[in-house]
């Protein structure tokens, strides 16, 4: 056997073959698939063109995965493939047809590469056999992983399609929210378990397409590891829904780090609650959060990219504002009486220090660690804040803490919309 092992070369010949003949390879895959599954060409030109684009869009990912043997975490479906898969249930194309195309595409890629090796004089017979073996194994792994994701997308869209075909879904949701429907009947109509842990959400954006809002809702379900979801028809540029979330679902801070909605799209989250009562409460919280986010937590606009900050707002972020919203004037005076000059923009560092200190239950050591400063620096900042408000600071001071939370809203670090009037 030659010492030039395909593993050592990371099967670069496969990537080179795809790169040099991408159009031809994609066309062969397309022709093989539509021969085996004619429904991709008999459901309109749009589906046919989308399927051809999908065949081409997979090539870079296949090339990378097969030549390196490495699979990046996260979605393996190219955008073109995901968008096509979401359209298949409505087009009447069955899941078994989708599965078959992945099998046919994988076999065509392997056969095509085998033909390429047979006409090449660069490799010995033993090297060709070894390389084909490596490619076959890696291609199978990629195909199975991508197919698993595609099947999940298909089933999700199939479920949404079935719900949309039932005319009483919105009416059923309204009955559940009004407490007029028992759990068993609600579950039968909605296909959604009521005896679960629910998190209400709203995905909205001004002048944002419904498909974009639904895509974000689907990403939200994935990131929160939800085992079920219920999405109602969009209304006024918003998608409302519920997720059945596990006990240890991703927290909001981690969600913000992992999910960046497109520019102009925002997410409001209720807190998780159990049962049919929780279904209603978390929905109210999500709606209240959306309303306050639009008025009191405006999203910054960055010219250099999507506005990530404040794109995801939870009920816990605005709970103080919910109650302050009942009497803004009293809330404004209360904040001023408790915080004084600490609300001014020049004290943003002190406010951030206080925020972390409160979250760490008054522990200077843990707060300093989170802020990446020396504990002495943190203590000096607390003393400075104490001097500004003219009294000692205690993490258990409810009035001061509540006023501080009320002051957080406009920029997220303390300069509040409550204080913009009547300075």
Secondary structure as the mmCIF struct_conf table of DSSP 4:
data_model
#
loop_
_struct_conf.conf_type_id
_struct_conf.id
_struct_conf.beg_label_comp_id
_struct_conf.beg_label_asym_id
_struct_conf.beg_label_seq_id
_struct_conf.end_label_comp_id
_struct_conf.end_label_asym_id
_struct_conf.end_label_seq_id
BEND BEND1 UNK A 3 UNK A 3
TURN_TY1_P TURN_TY1_P1 UNK A 6 UNK A 11
HELX_RH_AL_P HELX_RH_AL_P1 UNK A 12 UNK A 20
TURN_TY1_P TURN_TY1_P2 UNK A 21 UNK A 21
HELX_RH_AL_P HELX_RH_AL_P2 UNK A 22 UNK A 36
HELX_RH_3T_P HELX_RH_3T_P1 UNK A 38 UNK A 40
TURN_TY1_P TURN_TY1_P3 UNK A 41 UNK A 41
BEND BEND2 UNK A 42 UNK A 43
HELX_RH_AL_P HELX_RH_AL_P3 UNK A 45 UNK A 57
TURN_TY1_P TURN_TY1_P4 UNK A 58 UNK A 58
HELX_RH_AL_P HELX_RH_AL_P4 UNK A 59 UNK A 68
BEND BEND3 UNK A 73 UNK A 74
BEND BEND4 UNK A 77 UNK A 77
HELX_RH_AL_P HELX_RH_AL_P5 UNK A 79 UNK A 91
TURN_TY1_P TURN_TY1_P5 UNK A 92 UNK A 92
HELX_RH_AL_P HELX_RH_AL_P6 UNK A 95 UNK A 118
TURN_TY1_P TURN_TY1_P6 UNK A 119 UNK A 119
BEND BEND5 UNK A 121 UNK A 123
HELX_RH_AL_P HELX_RH_AL_P7 UNK A 125 UNK A 165
BEND BEND6 UNK A 166 UNK A 166
TURN_TY1_P TURN_TY1_P7 UNK A 167 UNK A 168
HELX_RH_AL_P HELX_RH_AL_P8 UNK A 169 UNK A 177
TURN_TY1_P TURN_TY1_P8 UNK A 178 UNK A 179
BEND BEND7 UNK A 181 UNK A 181
HELX_RH_AL_P HELX_RH_AL_P9 UNK A 183 UNK A 190
BEND BEND8 UNK A 191 UNK A 191
BEND BEND9 UNK A 194 UNK A 196
STRN STRN1 UNK A 197 UNK A 204
TURN_TY1_P TURN_TY1_P9 UNK A 206 UNK A 207
HELX_RH_AL_P HELX_RH_AL_P10 UNK A 210 UNK A 223
TURN_TY1_P TURN_TY1_P10 UNK A 224 UNK A 225
BEND BEND10 UNK A 227 UNK A 227
STRN STRN2 UNK A 228 UNK A 231
HELX_LH_PP_P HELX_LH_PP_P1 UNK A 232 UNK A 234
BEND BEND11 UNK A 236 UNK A 237
STRN STRN3 UNK A 238 UNK A 244
TURN_TY1_P TURN_TY1_P11 UNK A 247 UNK A 248
HELX_LH_PP_P HELX_LH_PP_P2 UNK A 249 UNK A 251
HELX_RH_AL_P HELX_RH_AL_P11 UNK A 252 UNK A 258
HELX_LH_PP_P HELX_LH_PP_P3 UNK A 261 UNK A 262
TURN_TY1_P TURN_TY1_P12 UNK A 263 UNK A 264
STRN STRN4 UNK A 266 UNK A 269
HELX_LH_PP_P HELX_LH_PP_P4 UNK A 270 UNK A 272
STRN STRN5 UNK A 273 UNK A 274
HELX_RH_AL_P HELX_RH_AL_P12 UNK A 275 UNK A 296
BEND BEND12 UNK A 297 UNK A 297
HELX_LH_PP_P HELX_LH_PP_P5 UNK A 298 UNK A 300
TURN_TY1_P TURN_TY1_P13 UNK A 303 UNK A 304
BEND BEND13 UNK A 305 UNK A 305
TURN_TY1_P TURN_TY1_P14 UNK A 309 UNK A 310
BEND BEND14 UNK A 311 UNK A 311
STRN STRN6 UNK A 312 UNK A 314
HELX_RH_AL_P HELX_RH_AL_P13 UNK A 315 UNK A 324
TURN_TY1_P TURN_TY1_P15 UNK A 325 UNK A 326
HELX_RH_AL_P HELX_RH_AL_P14 UNK A 328 UNK A 339
HELX_RH_3T_P HELX_RH_3T_P2 UNK A 340 UNK A 343
BEND BEND15 UNK A 344 UNK A 344
HELX_RH_3T_P HELX_RH_3T_P3 UNK A 345 UNK A 347
HELX_RH_AL_P HELX_RH_AL_P15 UNK A 348 UNK A 359
TURN_TY1_P TURN_TY1_P16 UNK A 360 UNK A 362
HELX_RH_AL_P HELX_RH_AL_P16 UNK A 364 UNK A 371
TURN_TY1_P TURN_TY1_P17 UNK A 372 UNK A 372
BEND BEND16 UNK A 373 UNK A 373
HELX_RH_AL_P HELX_RH_AL_P17 UNK A 375 UNK A 389
TURN_TY1_P TURN_TY1_P18 UNK A 390 UNK A 390
BEND BEND17 UNK A 391 UNK A 391
TURN_TY1_P TURN_TY1_P19 UNK A 395 UNK A 396
HELX_RH_AL_P HELX_RH_AL_P18 UNK A 398 UNK A 407
BEND BEND18 UNK A 409 UNK A 414
HELX_RH_3T_P HELX_RH_3T_P4 UNK A 417 UNK A 419
BEND BEND19 UNK A 420 UNK A 421
#
